[in-house]
Amino acid sequence: MRSSTSDTLKAAIAAKANALGFDACRVTGAHLDATAAEGLAQYLAAGHHGTMAWLTETAARRASPDAMWAEARSAVVVAMNYGPESDPLEITRQRGKGAVSVYARGRDYHDVIKGKLKELAAEIAKRAGGEVKVFVDTAPLMEKPLAMAAGVGWQGKHTNLVSREFGSWLFLGTVLTSAELEPDAAGEDVCGSCRACLDACPTNAFPAPYTLDARRCISYLTIEHKGHIAPDLRPGIGNRIYGCDDCLAVCPWNKFAEAGREAKLKARDDLNAPALADLAALDDAAFRARFSGSPIKRIGRDRFVRNVLIAIGNSGDAGLARHAQGLLDDASPLVRAMAVWALGRLLTGDAFALLRAAHEAAESDAQVRTEWVAAA
């Protein structure tokens, strides 16, 4: 039976979370059942994590919050709605522009949320006693199963958290505490027969509902993957230069996200529809300056320009070819390779042959030479 003291304590914590700008605040125990660990083990065994080796290295600690911090007894899970003001997929139809995932169009949300979480943690410690620790998604914590256990929402078929109130547009944060707090009821999966998110994926990254193969996921490919992107996946990337919102954007529950749309994480104007021509011209210094304070900065200039060149190759606009041509002598083989691929898609046979004759013989990188041959 719930006590009035427990209810008062949780209400005070929720009120503080709301004052800090969080849209949901729920509580669960700091222990996940074996289902979460088993799901992670199956994911890793299938190789669906790609090159994200840290998932394997931290699997034991990820299994449950109390496996990472033995003293943890409760988890306060908060969520912040970042639903966009307009259709985020409209930009994918503007092929001369670059599509940046909604979450990355403003200030790095890790910085925004972590500061607020620290304030919330201080309030929890003051009211409930015990120790506290804060976590955003860089920690070895399975935040989505934890959020579902707390009743914030449920993991949809696209593996992201879905909420009745805010659809698929939620940033998550967690405060673990050694204090015992009354848990809330867990979330219930109400996706039903809907498969809109699965059918929307441009690269078929879902081998089954509730299963994501990161190796085919555009978000993984454009952000986490450091090397060359497989040729068969490049066309599906379209003009998505950092992340992908397709599976999130088509979720029917998003219609309820409008209620919480506020300018908590304002998008930068220069990231709503940046011109590919401008982005291709960025050197390292210009890249760092342009994306200061943005999560985009962490992938580095070479990976980012690789993504931009794939978008240029998919644009169908021969007028953009000169921006790729200017990168054939770039210091990065990652960039040079995608410049070749883009030009092979945009230029006629004779024009491409002239460039190949001028550049291929001097090329020292095997992958770039492979691109010249494949594109001919």
C-alpha positions in Angstrom: 0.0 0.0 0.0 1.4 3.4 -0.9 2.0 5.8 1.9 1.1 9.5 1.8 4.7 10.3 2.7 5.9 8.4 -0.4 3.3 10.2 -2.6 4.3 13.6 -1.2 8.0 12.9 -1.8 7.5 11.8 -5.4 5.2 14.7 -6.1 7.9 17.1 -4.9 10.5 15.3 -7.1 8.1 15.5 -10.1 7.4 19.2 -9.5 11.1 19.9 -9.5 11.6 17.9 -12.7 8.8 19.9 -14.3 10.2 23.2 -13.2 13.5 22.2 -14.8 11.8 21.6 -18.1 11.3 17.9 -18.1 7.9 16.7 -19.5 7.8 13.3 -17.6 9.2 12.0 -14.4 8.7 8.5 -13.2 10.2 6.1 -10.7 11.3 2.4 -10.9 13.6 0.1 -9.0 17.2 0.1 -9.9 17.1 -3.5 -11.1 16.1 -4.7 -14.6 14.9 -8.2 -15.0 16.8 -10.8 -17.0 14.8 -10.0 -20.2 16.8 -6.8 -20.9 20.2 -8.5 -20.4 19.0 -11.4 -22.6 17.9 -9.0 -25.4 21.3 -7.3 -25.2 23.1 -10.6 -25.4 21.2 -11.6 -28.5 21.8 -8.2 -30.1 25.5 -8.5 -29.6 25.7 -12.2 -30.7 24.0 -11.3 -34.0 26.6 -8.6 -34.6 23.9 -5.9 -34.9 26.0 -3.5 -32.9 28.5 -3.2 -35.8 31.7 -1.5 -34.8 30.3 -0.2 -31.5 32.7 -2.4 -29.5 32.0 -0.6 -26.2 28.6 -2.3 -26.1 30.3 -5.6 -25.8 32.9 -4.3 -23.4 30.3 -2.9 -21.0 27.6 -5.6 -21.5 27.9 -6.9 -17.9 27.4 -3.4 -16.4 24.6 -2.6 -18.9 22.6 -5.6 -17.8 21.0 -3.7 -14.9 21.6 -0.3 -13.1 22.6 -2.1 -9.9 25.1 -4.1 -11.9 26.8 -0.8 -12.6 26.3 0.7 -9.2 25.6 -1.9 -6.5 24.2 0.6 -4.0 21.5 1.8 -6.4 18.0 1.1 -5.2 15.8 3.4 -7.2 15.9 5.1 -10.6 14.2 8.4 -11.4 13.7 8.5 -15.1 12.9 11.9 -16.8 12.0 12.7 -20.4 12.0 15.9 -22.4 9.9 16.3 -25.5 11.8 17.6 -28.5 9.1 17.2 -31.1 9.8 19.4 -34.2 7.6 22.3 -35.2 7.2 21.0 -38.8 7.5 17.8 -40.8 11.1 16.7 -40.3 11.0 14.6 -43.5 10.3 17.6 -45.7 14.1 18.3 -45.9 14.7 14.8 -47.3 12.9 16.0 -50.5 15.2 19.0 -51.0 18.2 17.2 -52.5 20.5 20.2 -52.7 20.2 20.5 -48.9 21.4 18.4 -46.1 19.1 16.6 -43.7 20.2 16.8 -40.0 18.4 14.7 -37.4 16.0 16.8 -35.3 17.8 16.1 -32.1 21.1 17.5 -33.5 19.8 20.8 -34.9 20.4 22.7 -31.6 22.8 22.7 -28.7 24.2 19.3 -27.7 21.4 17.8 -25.6 23.8 15.9 -23.4 25.0 19.2 -22.0 21.5 20.6 -21.6 20.0 17.6 -19.9 23.0 16.7 -17.7 23.0 20.2 -16.1 19.3 19.8 -15.3 19.7 16.3 -14.0 22.3 17.4 -11.5 19.8 20.0 -10.1 17.2 17.3 -9.9 19.6 14.9 -8.2 20.4 17.5 -5.6 16.7 17.8 -4.9 16.3 14.0 -4.6 19.2 13.8 -2.2 17.9 16.6 -0.1 14.4 15.1 0.2 15.1 11.4 0.2 18.6 11.2 1.5 21.2 8.7 0.2 23.7 9.0 -2.6 22.7 10.0 -6.2 24.3 9.7 -9.6 23.2 11.1 -13.0 23.2 9.5 -16.4 22.5 10.6 -19.9 22.9 8.1 -22.9 26.7 8.1 -22.8 26.7 5.8 -19.7 26.5 2.0 -19.7 22.8 2.1 -18.8 19.9 0.6 -20.8 17.8 3.7 -20.5 15.0 2.7 -22.8 14.1 -0.6 -20.9 14.5 1.4 -17.7 12.1 4.1 -18.9 9.6 1.5 -19.9 9.9 -0.1 -16.5 9.2 3.3 -15.0 6.2 3.9 -17.1 7.5 6.8 -19.2 6.4 4.9 -22.3 7.3 1.7 -24.1 9.9 0.5 -26.6 8.3 0.6 -30.0 9.0 -1.7 -33.0 11.7 0.8 -34.0 13.4 0.1 -30.6 13.0 3.7 -29.5 10.9 4.8 -26.7 7.3 5.8 -27.5 5.0 7.8 -25.3 1.2 8.3 -25.4 1.8 12.0 -24.7 4.9 12.8 -26.8 5.2 10.1 -29.4 8.7 9.1 -30.4 10.3 12.5 -29.6 11.9 12.1 -26.2 15.3 12.7 -24.7 15.8 10.5 -21.6 17.8 11.1 -18.5 18.2 9.0 -15.3 19.0 9.7 -11.6 20.0 6.7 -9.7 19.7 6.9 -5.9 20.6 4.6 -3.0 17.3 5.7 -1.4 14.2 3.5 -1.7 11.4 5.2 -3.6 7.9 3.8 -4.4 8.0 2.6 -8.0 5.4 3.6 -10.6 3.6 1.2 -12.9 5.5 0.0 -15.9 4.6 1.1 -19.5 2.5 -1.1 -21.8 3.3 -1.7 -25.4 0.4 -0.5 -27.5 2.0 -0.5 -31.0 -0.5 -3.2 -32.0 -0.3 -4.2 -35.6 1.2 -0.9 -36.7 4.5 -1.2 -38.6 4.8 2.3 -40.0 8.3 2.8 -38.5 9.5 -0.5 -40.0 8.3 0.3 -43.5 9.7 3.8 -43.4 13.3 2.8 -43.0 15.2 3.8 -46.2 17.9 1.0 -45.7 15.8 -1.8 -44.3 17.5 -1.8 -41.0 14.8 -3.7 -39.2 15.2 -7.5 -39.8 12.1 -8.0 -37.5 9.9 -5.8 -35.3 11.7 -4.6 -32.1 15.1 -5.6 -33.8 17.5 -3.0 -35.2 20.5 -4.0 -37.2 22.7 -0.9 -36.7 25.0 -1.9 -39.6 22.2 -0.8 -41.9 20.9 2.1 -39.9 21.5 5.6 -41.3 22.0 7.1 -37.9 24.7 4.5 -37.1 26.3 4.8 -40.6 26.5 8.6 -40.6 27.4 9.1 -36.9 29.1 6.0 -35.3 30.7 4.3 -38.3 34.2 5.6 -38.9 35.1 4.0 -42.1 33.7 3.7 -45.7 30.0 3.1 -46.0 29.0 0.0 -48.1 28.1 1.0 -51.7 24.7 -0.7 -51.6 23.7 1.4 -48.6 24.7 4.8 -50.0 21.7 5.4 -52.3 19.3 4.8 -49.4 21.0 7.5 -47.3 19.7 10.1 -49.6 20.6 13.6 -48.3 20.7 12.5 -44.6 24.1 13.9 -43.5 23.7 13.3 -39.7 21.3 10.8 -38.4 17.9 9.8 -39.6 14.4 10.6 -38.4 12.3 8.5 -40.7 11.2 5.8 -38.3 10.5 8.3 -35.6 8.7 10.8 -37.8 6.0 8.4 -39.1 5.0 7.1 -35.6 1.2 7.7 -35.3 1.6 8.7 -31.6 3.5 11.8 -32.6 0.2 13.6 -33.1 0.1 14.0 -29.3 3.6 15.5 -29.1 2.3 18.9 -30.1 1.0 19.6 -26.6 4.6 19.9 -25.3 6.3 21.7 -28.1 8.2 24.5 -26.6 11.5 26.2 -27.4 13.5 24.3 -24.8 16.1 23.2 -27.3 15.8 25.7 -30.1 17.0 24.5 -33.5 19.8 26.6 -35.2 18.6 28.2 -38.4 21.8 27.1 -40.2 21.0 23.5 -39.5 17.4 23.3 -40.6 18.3 23.2 -44.3 22.0 23.7 -44.9 23.3 23.8 -48.5 25.4 20.8 -49.5 27.7 23.1 -51.5 28.6 25.1 -48.4 29.1 22.0 -46.2 31.4 20.3 -48.8 33.7 23.3 -48.6 34.4 23.0 -44.9 38.0 22.4 -43.8 38.8 21.2 -40.3 39.0 24.7 -38.7 35.8 25.8 -40.4 34.0 22.6 -39.4 35.0 23.0 -35.8 33.9 26.7 -35.7 30.6 26.0 -37.4 29.6 23.1 -35.2 30.9 24.4 -31.9 28.5 23.3 -29.2 26.7 20.9 -31.5 26.7 17.1 -31.3 27.8 17.1 -34.9 31.2 18.2 -33.9 32.1 14.9 -32.3 32.2 12.9 -35.6 34.9 15.2 -37.0 35.2 16.9 -40.4 36.3 14.0 -42.5 33.3 11.7 -41.6 30.9 14.7 -41.9 32.2 15.6 -45.4 32.0 11.9 -46.3 28.3 12.1 -45.5 27.9 15.3 -47.4 29.5 13.8 -50.5 27.1 10.8 -50.4 24.3 13.3 -50.3 25.8 15.2 -53.3 26.0 11.9 -55.2 22.4 11.2 -54.4 21.2 14.7 -55.4 21.0 14.1 -59.1 22.2 17.6 -59.6 25.2 17.8 -61.9 25.8 21.4 -60.8 27.0 20.0 -57.5 29.7 18.0 -59.2 32.3 20.8 -59.0 32.0 20.7 -55.2 32.9 17.0 -55.2 35.6 17.5 -57.8 37.4 20.0 -55.5 37.8 17.2 -52.9 39.5 14.7 -55.2 42.9 15.8 -53.7 41.7 16.1 -50.1 44.1 14.8 -47.4 41.5 12.3 -46.2 41.1 9.1 -48.2 37.6 8.8 -46.7 36.7 12.1 -48.4 38.5 11.3 -51.6 36.7 8.0 -52.0 33.2 9.6 -51.6 34.2 12.4 -54.0 34.9 9.8 -56.6 31.6 8.0 -55.9 29.6 11.2 -56.1 31.2 12.2 -59.4 30.6 8.8 -60.8 26.9 9.3 -60.1 26.7 12.9 -61.5 29.0 13.1 -64.5 28.8 11.6 -68.0 31.2 8.9 -69.0 33.6 11.2 -70.9 33.7 13.8 -68.2 34.3 11.2 -65.5 37.0 9.5 -67.6 39.0 12.7 -67.9 39.0 13.1 -64.1 40.0 9.5 -63.7 42.9 9.9 -66.1 44.1 12.9 -64.2 43.8 11.5 -60.6 43.8 7.7 -60.4 47.5 7.0 -61.3 48.6 9.2 -58.4 46.2 7.7 -55.9 47.9 5.8 -53.1 44.9 4.6 -51.1 43.5 1.2 -52.1 39.9 2.0 -51.3 40.0 5.2 -53.3 41.4 3.3 -56.3 38.6 0.8 -55.8 36.1 3.6 -56.1 37.6 4.8 -59.3 37.3 1.4 -60.9 33.8 0.8 -59.6 32.5 4.1 -60.8 34.0 3.9 -64.3 
